[in-house]
Amino acid sequence: GKWGTICVPYAVRAEHFQGAAFYEVEGKILNAATGKAIALVLSRPVQQLEAGTPYIIKADGQQMSLLYTGSAVSSPMSKNGLYGSFDAINEEKDPNNTDLQGKYVFSDNKLRRCAAGSSMTANKAYVSIEEVPVFTEAVKPGMLSIPLMTETTGIAEETATTIRDESVYTLQGVCLGSWKQVKKSLPNGIYIVNGTKEIINNK
């Protein structure tokens, strides 16, 4: 269940990445009230990694081997706001480096907004949310959505009263109404409110 990104200069066939699923970015879901992006919608799992193309990955284990095929490409590409890189970004961890500021990367298994000084290792990818198209369809079977962690990197605290009247969404982007009105009637699960995750776990 480990989320991450990958971008390699060679093609990789489906039979050579067992134990993991690879996805492309389809679009972003917006909060109806604020117009801000609250989640990223992913495609169904792809069957081949194209050389130089960035992907989001969900792997079963901590390590995986990829068998490359064909010729290498010289430069990484981008698709729907997902930018790949063959090189590390801010490898020196300079606190003033702004190369990734405002972009989203996976950290601690969550898609988080980067501040100045953020870094990324080689053969990874980042999301430029402004360049991701708005997803206006229903999320189809096999597709996934991932909530975006913006200024708040964790689960919203109950003391944050500013979000109580915001709309609440499922992880699939379905609006369920006002958070204040529906909170007590919602079944256990994870919901998106004001761009952050809220967990309901009534034991």
N, C-alpha and C positions, 0 to 999 in steps of 0.2 A: 503493500500500500504506500510506497514511497513515491511522491511526486517530484518531478524535476523537468529539465529541458536538455535537449541534445542537438548538436549540429556538427556533422562530420563531413569531410570532403569526398567521401565515397558513397556509392549506393549500397544499400543493405536489403537483402530479400527477406520476406516474411518468415521463412523457415529458419532463419538465422537469428531471430530475436524472440525465442520462446521465453516465457516467464515475464514478459513485459508487453505493454500496449502503447502504441504511439498515436498521437492525435495532432490534427491541425487546428488552428483557431478559426472558428466560423464567424464569431461576432461577439458583441457585448450587450448586456441587458442593462437598461437604464432605469433608475428610480423615476416613477411616473411624476412624482411631486417636484423633485429637484433637478431632474435631467442628468444627474451624475451616474457614471457607470458603477454598478454594484456587483456584477458577475461577468465571467468570461464563459462563452459557450464553445465547446469543443466538438469536432467532427466525430463520426464513427471512427473506430481504429483503422489506420491505414494498413495496406498490405505490403508496401515497400517504402523504404526511406530513399528519397531522391538525393543525389550528391549535392551538398552545400545547402540543403533546405533545413530550416529549424523545425523542431517538433517538440511537443510537450509529451512527457513520458510518465507512465505509471508502472513501476516495477514491483515484482513480488519480493525480491531480495535486495541486498545491499550491493551486490556485485553482479556484473553481466558481461559476457563476451559478445562482440559483434564481428561477423565475418564480412569484410568489405568485398565488393566486386567492382569491376570496371576501372575507369581512369578517374583520377582525382580532379576536382575543380579547384581553381586558384582562389576564388573569393566566395564567402558565404552570402546567402540571399536573405530576403525578408518576404513574408507573406501575411497579409491581413494584420499588420502591426506586430508580428512576431519576428524579431531580428536575431539572426544567428551570428556567432563569432567563433573563429578558429583560434583566436588568441585570448589570453586573459585580459580583463579590464580592471585597471587600477590594482595591478598585482602588488604594488608597493604599499597599498592600503593608505594612501595619502588622504588625510581627513578633509583636505580642501578640494579634492578631485570631484568634479560634477558630471562626469561622463554618464553616470547612471541615475543622476538625480531626477526624480519624477517618473522614472520607469518602474516596471514591476518585475520582480524575480522571485523564484521559490526560495523560501527560507523557513526552516523548521516545518516543512511540509505544507506551507501556506504561501499564497501568492501575495507578496507584500510590496508596498510602495517604497522606493529607495530614497534615502536622504543623501546629502553630500558625503563623500568618503566611502560609499558603498563599492563593493568589488565583486567580480565574477570570474570564475576559473575558465580555462580554455574549453572550447567545444560545447559551449552552453548557449542559451538564448535569453533575451529579455523582451518584455512586452511594452510597446509604446501605445498606451491605451487610447490616445487621441487618434491614432491611425487605424484602430480596429473598427470595422463597420458595425453599425447598430443592427442587432439581430431582432427581426420583427416577426418571425414565424414561431410556431410552437416547437419546443424541443422534441425532436423525434427519438424513437427508440434507438438505443445504442449511442446517442449523443450524451454528453455530460456538461454540467456547468460548475464552475469553480468560483466561490465568492472572492471578491477583492478586499484585501485588508488595506485600508487607506491610512489616515493619520493614527487611528486606533489599531494597534497591531494584535490585540487580543480580543477576547469576548467583552462586549460592552458591559460596564458595571451598572448595577441597579441605581446608583446615585446619579447617573447621567440622564437627567430628566428631560433634556432637550430632544430626545428621540422618542418619547412616549407617544406622540401623536403622529409619528411617521407611519407610512404604509408598511405592511409586513409582506414578504415574498417567500415562496418556497425556493429551494435551491434550483428548481427548474424555471424560475422567473415568473411564477403565477402569483398575482396579487391576491391576498386573502382579506384585505380590508385594513382598518386602522389598528395599529399595534395595541393601543390602549383598550380598544373595544373587544378584540378577539383573543388577546393573550391567554386569558383564563380558560378559554374553550378549545384551544389548540391541542392536538395530541403531541406526545413526546416527539422531539425531533430537533432539527437545526433549521433556523429561519434567518433571512436577511432583513435587517432593519437599519436604515440609514447607512448602508454600505458595510455594516459589521454583522458578525454572526451572533445570534442569540440562541442559546440552547435551552429547551424546555425538557425537564426530566422530573416529572412528578411521580415519585415512588409511592 
